Amino acid sequence: MSDGLPVLLNLHDPVPGPILIPADPGSGKSAFLQLIATAVGKMHQPENVQFAVITNHPDEWNSLGNISNCVGVFKIDSQGTADLILSLISWAHGNKTIQQSVLLMIDGLDSMMGRNADILQNLRWLFLRGPARRAWPFISLDIQRVNDVLSWLDLFHTRIFGKVNNPKTICMLDAEKGSPDSLDAGVQFTLRERDHWLRFWLPTLAE
């Protein structure tokens, strides 16, 4: 962040809830999720933290699918996505004492809206209950399609914005007055803390 400190998330504290990452197309949402996945592989053993990815573009994740922490990369419209969500719900129901955490990354909440009602109901359960059982949703959103997901927005208390050109769309996601200052697409993101916006830059992870 601007104070030189990293952005941290305690995977054993469910208070932040599911993480929504809204931004304009081409503003680095996928890169942000891929950075998180890379960091998981560098900083955690698979028995402690794993991640799974749901995306319309699985080829963009080819290099990360081989990380030992990766459960798998699934195309949004595949049966594998439905099976993954069911498996994660089953795991979360039984995860009362296990200290392992699983990150569910969905690169495009708006694209999930075309799935059937059962899948969406299961997904909603994960958003509501997952963090308390260490199943953490990290969800990107093309903010230009925010109208497609209005009924889902209340599930997200933590919202990390990338570059957004239209401030009116920010107001739909953040009821507080004011909007974040202009961000550099692809490298800068911001989140609100009380009445302040905390800006941070995506780091470069050394090999």
C-alpha positions in Angstrom: 0.0 0.0 0.0 1.0 3.7 0.0 2.4 3.2 3.5 4.7 0.5 2.3 2.9 -2.3 4.2 1.4 -5.4 2.5 -2.3 -6.3 2.3 -2.9 -9.3 4.5 -5.8 -11.6 5.0 -6.1 -13.9 8.0 -7.7 -17.1 6.6 -8.8 -18.1 10.1 -10.9 -14.9 10.6 -14.2 -15.1 8.6 -15.1 -11.4 9.3 -14.0 -10.0 5.8 -16.3 -12.6 4.1 -16.0 -13.3 0.4 -13.8 -11.0 -1.6 -15.2 -9.1 -4.6 -12.8 -7.6 -7.1 -14.8 -5.3 -9.5 -13.1 -3.4 -12.3 -13.4 -2.4 -15.9 -12.3 -5.0 -18.6 -8.5 -5.1 -19.0 -7.9 -3.6 -15.5 -5.9 -6.6 -14.1 -8.6 -8.6 -12.3 -7.3 -11.9 -13.7 -3.7 -10.9 -13.0 -4.7 -10.1 -9.4 -6.2 -13.6 -8.9 -3.2 -15.2 -10.6 -0.9 -13.3 -8.2 -2.8 -14.6 -5.2 -2.5 -18.2 -6.6 1.2 -17.7 -7.2 1.7 -16.4 -3.6 -0.2 -19.4 -2.2 2.2 -21.7 -4.0 5.2 -19.9 -2.7 4.1 -19.3 0.9 2.0 -22.3 1.9 2.2 -26.1 1.8 -0.8 -27.8 0.1 -1.8 -29.4 3.4 -2.4 -25.8 4.7 -3.8 -23.9 1.7 -5.1 -25.0 -1.6 -6.9 -23.1 -4.4 -9.3 -23.9 -7.3 -10.1 -21.7 -10.3 -13.3 -21.2 -12.3 -12.8 -19.2 -15.4 -13.9 -18.7 -19.0 -10.2 -18.8 -20.1 -8.5 -21.8 -18.5 -5.6 -21.4 -21.0 -4.6 -18.2 -19.1 -4.0 -20.4 -16.0 -1.9 -23.1 -17.7 1.3 -22.2 -15.8 -0.5 -22.1 -12.4 -2.4 -25.4 -12.9 0.8 -27.3 -12.1 1.3 -25.8 -8.7 0.9 -28.5 -6.1 -1.6 -26.3 -4.2 -3.9 -26.2 -7.2 -7.0 -28.4 -7.0 -7.8 -27.7 -10.6 -8.8 -25.1 -13.2 -12.3 -25.4 -14.5 -14.2 -23.7 -17.4 -17.3 -21.8 -16.1 -19.7 -23.8 -18.3 -18.3 -27.2 -17.6 -19.6 -30.0 -15.5 -16.4 -29.9 -13.6 -17.4 -26.5 -12.2 -20.7 -27.9 -10.8 -18.8 -30.9 -9.3 -16.1 -28.6 -7.8 -18.7 -26.4 -6.0 -20.5 -29.5 -4.6 -17.2 -31.0 -3.4 -16.2 -27.8 -1.8 -19.5 -27.5 0.1 -19.1 -31.1 1.3 -15.6 -30.3 2.4 -16.7 -27.1 4.2 -19.5 -29.0 6.0 -16.8 -31.4 7.4 -14.1 -28.8 8.0 -14.8 -28.1 11.7 -11.4 -28.9 13.1 -9.1 -29.2 10.1 -6.9 -26.1 9.8 -6.6 -26.3 6.0 -8.1 -23.4 3.9 -9.2 -23.5 0.3 -9.5 -20.5 -1.9 -12.1 -20.6 -4.6 -11.3 -18.1 -7.4 -14.0 -17.3 -9.9 -12.7 -15.0 -12.6 -16.1 -13.5 -13.7 -19.1 -13.6 -11.4 -21.2 -12.1 -14.2 -20.4 -15.1 -16.4 -21.6 -17.5 -13.7 -25.1 -16.1 -13.9 -25.8 -18.3 -16.9 -25.5 -21.5 -14.9 -28.6 -23.3 -13.6 -30.4 -22.5 -10.4 -29.0 -25.4 -8.4 -25.4 -24.4 -9.1 -26.1 -20.8 -8.2 -27.9 -21.8 -5.0 -24.8 -23.9 -4.0 -22.5 -21.0 -4.9 -24.6 -18.6 -2.8 -24.2 -21.0 0.2 -20.4 -20.9 -0.3 -20.4 -17.1 -0.3 -22.5 -17.0 2.9 -21.0 -19.8 4.9 -17.6 -20.6 3.3 -15.2 -18.2 5.1 -16.4 -19.4 8.5 -15.3 -22.9 7.4 -12.1 -21.7 5.7 -13.5 -21.9 2.2 -12.7 -18.5 0.8 -14.3 -17.1 -2.4 -12.2 -14.6 -4.4 -14.5 -13.3 -7.1 -13.8 -10.9 -10.0 -16.5 -8.9 -11.7 -16.6 -7.0 -14.9 -18.1 -3.9 -13.4 -19.8 -2.9 -16.7 -22.1 -5.9 -16.1 -22.9 -5.1 -12.5 -26.6 -5.0 -13.3 -26.5 -8.7 -14.0 -25.5 -9.5 -10.3 -27.3 -6.9 -8.3 -29.0 -9.5 -6.1 -25.6 -10.9 -5.2 -23.8 -7.7 -4.1 -25.0 -7.8 -0.4 -23.0 -11.0 0.0 -19.8 -9.1 -0.4 -18.7 -6.9 2.5 -15.1 -6.7 1.2 -14.7 -5.1 -2.2 -11.4 -4.4 -3.8 -11.7 -2.1 -6.8 -9.5 -2.0 -9.8 -9.6 0.8 -12.4 -13.2 2.0 -13.0 -13.9 4.8 -15.5 -17.5 5.4 -14.6 -18.0 6.5 -11.0 -21.7 5.8 -11.1 -21.0 2.1 -11.2 -18.8 2.4 -8.1 -21.8 4.0 -6.3 -23.8 0.9 -7.0 -21.1 -1.1 -5.1 -20.1 1.4 -2.5 -22.8 3.4 -0.7 -20.4 5.8 1.0 -19.8 9.2 -0.5 -16.8 9.6 -2.7 -15.0 7.3 -5.1 -11.4 6.2 -5.3 -8.9 8.3 -7.1 -7.9 7.3 -10.6 -5.9 4.0 -10.6 -3.4 2.7 -13.1 -5.0 -0.2 -14.9 -3.5 -3.6 -14.3 -1.2 -2.6 -11.4 -3.3 -0.7 -8.8 -6.2 -1.6 -6.7 -8.0 0.0 -3.7 -10.3 -0.9 -0.9 -12.2 1.3 1.6 -11.3 1.4 5.3 -13.9 3.4 7.1 -14.0 6.8 5.2 -10.6 6.3 3.5 -9.5 4.5 0.3 -6.4 2.4 0.8 -4.5 2.1 -2.5 -2.0 -0.7 -3.2 0.1 -2.0 -6.1 0.3 -5.5 -7.3 3.8 -6.7 -6.3 6.2 -8.6 -8.5 7.0 -11.9 -6.9 10.7 -12.9 -7.2 11.5 -16.3 -8.6 
